[in-house]
């Protein structure tokens, strides 16, 4: 049983009607202050990979993709003024059914009171970002891929919003690898768990979270970052495989053109698949904690998870036959 087969939490798209395209898609990528040259190279690669994926694979109109970065000209500078100008411009373009992705790449900090995303010049706090985004119409997907990004989850959560942070605590201040895996997952066929030819936001979140865990596991390190996703608007969020109600909206949200007219999801089957996915990720976590446990405790927990996984898989097979 592979993780690709067992992490199916997205909607099971059933092709019962002719698809129709609806809504416009817009993207604002903000690649903040670089710091030293090594970061400039890395952020540049991530930024270009994301733009290429959005434009070439996800077919988003190049005129709808705006990028601000350290070293950009007056119209593309990653400054507070540049961010305000870009969001003001988007506010006048967005319709109620349109989708906007805001993706933050760079350094994040937390001073004990307020989290900030590092820009060229004065930074914008989480509260300032929230104020800028509050009047935006349409559906909003915000990905803060930086260190110490957790406070943005509470600040930016709200109705019709999906908010993803690379960390689950403001104390996680090390540079993150989450953007590497999330950007890749957006167009990776292996992340398309339900094999409907599209990668949902939730599927990308799951695949990238697992990628991050394996990154640290392969290096014999405990993970210093754990991504969270909120789409219920309560600002609490959940980790991939964790407890919580978040994920339903994200599993039905895509960055490629919206397809309407699909049959509804089987909610009972979705719940079973979600349970199995949670158990799969629990196994991954257990493997990371093995060296911190006694052999007896590890074996006991491993056997418990394997039994529950077998039961969940059995229930799924039964449901799929009905």
Secondary structure, 3 states (H helix, E strand, C coil): CCHHHHCCCCCCCCCCCCCEEECCEEEEEEECCCCCHHHHHHHHHHHHHHHHHHHHHCCCCHHHEEEEECCCCCCCECCHHHHHHHHHHHHHHCCCCCEEEEEEECCEEECCCCEEECCCCCCEEHHHHHHHHHCCCCEEEEEECCCCCCHHHHHHCCCCEEEEECCCCCCCCCCCCHHHHHHHHCCCHHHCCCCCCCCEHHHHHHHHHHHHHHHHHHCCCCCCCCCEEECCCCCCCEECCCCCCCCCCHHHCECCCEEECCCCCCHHHHHHHHHHHHHHHHHHHHHHCHHHCCHHHHHHHHHHHHHHHHHHHHHHHHHHHC
